[in-house]
Amino acid sequence: MVVVKSVKIDGEGIHVFKSAIYIFETGSNFTLELNLIVSEIVVKKYKKEETLIIEVELDDGRVIHSIMHVKILSGGLPQLNLFCELDDFEEYKDFERVNENDSWFPNIEEGITIEDIRKVEMPDEEFSIKLKLPIDQVEWLKNQKRARLNELFKEVIYDLWKKGYRDGV
């Protein structure tokens, strides 16, 4: 079985949590498929792209350079599906082959959770909240810098989280 060691997209290394590389066969067409579990940050960065320049280093030392199409797989963990057509698949003869009629398909989500991914790369997201506070607190908040408020709220929320207030109790 062929194992992916590292992946670069447009020359930039990305953190890959799990992957599968294989040949997908539909009729007389063959595509090289690379499924990657990545962070939500990586998905967000590449979700609007149609094609990317990919460099895949395999455990056996081989390096694959290709322009690949991008599909974002939704519904589970953050994933990229990268693929390109193969004219000559002879150099990929040791790769797993999946036929469109097969019941077997690589399941790369097994054994990893979104929490595992977020320990490595936690995305930040904009969030607005409307509060009714005493005027002195509002004045104090207005005098604070945005970066300081972000850090302050992160600390307070994580402290509450650790104390067991996760479930809205």
N, C-alpha and C positions, 0 to 999 in steps of 0.2 A: 504494500500500500504506500502511496506517495504522500508525504507529509510536508505541509507548508511551514517553513521556518520564519520567514518575514515577508511583509508586503509594503511596498512603497506606492503611493498614489501621487502622480505628477512630481516625483522625486522626493516626496515627504513620507517618512516612515510613519505608520499608524500602529496602534496597539491592537492586536488581534487576539481575542479571547479564545475562540475556537474557529476551525475552518474545515472545509472539505473542498478538494479539487478533483475533478473527474471529467470524463467525456460523456456528453449527453447526445444520444442518438435518436433522431426522428426521421424515419424513412431512410433516405440516402444522405441526409444532412448530419453533420457532426459539429458540435460546439464544445469548446473548452469552457467549463463552468467553474467558477470559484465562489463559493458561499463563505461569507465571513460574519462572525458575530463580533461587532465592534461597539464602541460607545455611542450614546445618543448624540454626542458632539460631532462625531465623524459622520453619522447619518445626516444630521442637519447640514453639515458643510457640503456634502456631495449630492443631496437629494434632488437638486434641480439640474444636475449635469446629465448629459446624454451619453457621453463617452469620456473615458479617462485613460491616461497613459499609466499602465500598471507594470510594476516590476515585482515578480514573485521569486523569492529564494526558497528552494526546496532543501530538505534535510540532507539529501545526497550531494548537495553542492551545485546542482543545476540552477540556472537563473532563466526565467521566462520574461521576456519583454514583449508587451502587446498593447495595442489600443483596444480597450474593451468597453462594451456597452454596460450601462448601470441600471439595475432595478433595485428598488427599495422593497424589501419584504416586510409586510406589516402583520400585526397580530400577535407577535410574540416578543422575543428579545430584539434589540436593534440589530438589523442585518443588512448587508449589501450582497447582492447577487451580481457578479461580474461575469460577462461571457463574450466570446468572440467565435466566429466561424472558423473551422479548420478545413483546409483543403487536403493537407497531408497529415494524417494523425499517426504516422509510423513512429515519429520520435516520442509519442505519448502512449506507446503500446503497453507500458506498465501501469498506466492510470486506470482506476476503476471505471467501468463503463456502465452507464445507466440508460436503459431503453425507455421510451415514452410509455410502453406497455408494462414495464416492470412494476411490481408492488413494492420493491425495495427502493428507498431513497435515503441519502445521507441525512441523519438527524443530528445536527450540531448543537441543538439547544440543551440536550440532556446533560445534567451535571453542573449547570451554571445558572445563576439567578441575576436579576437586574441589580440586586444589592451588591453582588460580587463585582459587577461592572462599575457601579457607581463608587465603589471603594477606590477604584483606579482613576476614573474620570467622572467627576460629578458636574453635571451641567448646571449653569445658572439660568434662571428664567425671570423675566420681569413679572412683577405681581403688584397690583395696586389694592389698597385697602382704605376704606373710608371709616373713620372713627369719630366718636363724639367724646371729647376730652375737656377737662378744665382748661381755661384760657392760659394759665401759666405753663401747663405742659405743652400746649400748642405753640406758644411763643418759644419755648425752649427747643422744641423739635424744628421749628422754622429756622432757628439760628445754627443748627448743626449742618455739617457737610454731608452730602449724599453718601459718600463712601463710608463715613463714620456711622451713619444710621444703618447702612446695610450690614456692617460688622456687628453693631449693637443688637440688631434684630436676629441675626444668625445665632449669636451667643445665647440670647434669651430663649429662642425657640429650641436650640439644641439642649439647653439646660432643662427645659420643660419636658422635652422628648425623653431625656435620660431618666427623669423622675417618674415616667410612666404616663404622661399626659398625651400619648400618641393617638389614642382612640377617641379623642374628644371628651374625655372625662374631666 
